[in-house]
Amino acid sequence: MPTTHLVFDLDDTLYPERDYAIGGFKAAAAWACAELGVSVDVDAMTALLDDGHLGQLFPKVLRAARPDHSADDLRAFIRAYGQHTPSLFLFADAADALDHWQPRVNLGLITDGHAPTQQSKINALALAPRFRKIVLTGALGPDRAFHKPHPHAFEIMQATLTKVGAGDRFVYVGDNLAKDFIAPNTLGWTSVHIDRPAHRHHRIHKHTQAAAGGAPHETVSSLAELITLLD
């Protein structure tokens, strides 16, 4: 019987990424108050995030609070966001799923982003003991060279977990239709899209569409459904 390896994405798959963002907004606002003497509205930052404006959010809000800010000010403002120590919690169904699957299959984690930032999230969620292998794509090379949909992280995971001749089965669970499933599909893995209806509006990448070759094989509304799906 083939061995199953269950590999997860992190952000908005195992915990709500919006929680990390709001914590970072509070840290950035505290920096702006202490260093620039200005007030930055965290609720306004959150509203911009929910409207899909994360890319231009920081210069927009700092320009509104301090029109004469310098480029160094903006960099420090963003740095305060990225270097804050997060307080995070797993989705309830994610915690239950990890508890269920950890004794039964090898678990892996592949996550994009600035490696120290992603590591801080993993630390906050106490995830390291749960996974046989964790791959931070940001640590594999500069300038997001190995971020998804690049297959390198998946190849590392497969090489680490596979037993020669075992006919292993790999399953990848993620939330981002634009990039999460292209590489695992190409490698012959089973791809599963997690789309929680109650969380749909608050997902960071809620407006993404499936890229060519990136449509998931299955979609679930809760990680509890993985038990039936994989069996």
Secondary structure, DSSP 8 states (H G I E B T S, - for coil): ---EEEEE--BTTTB-HHHHHHHHHHHHHHHIIIII-----HHHHHHHHHTT-HHHHHHHHHHHH-TT--HHHHHHHHHHHHTS-------HHHHHHHHHHTTTSEEEEEE-S-HHHHHHHHHHTT-GGG-SEEEEGGGSSSTTTT-TT-SHHHHHHHHHH--TTS--EEEEEES-TTTSSHHHHHTT-EEEEE--GGGGGG-TTTT----TT---SEEESSTTHHHHHH-
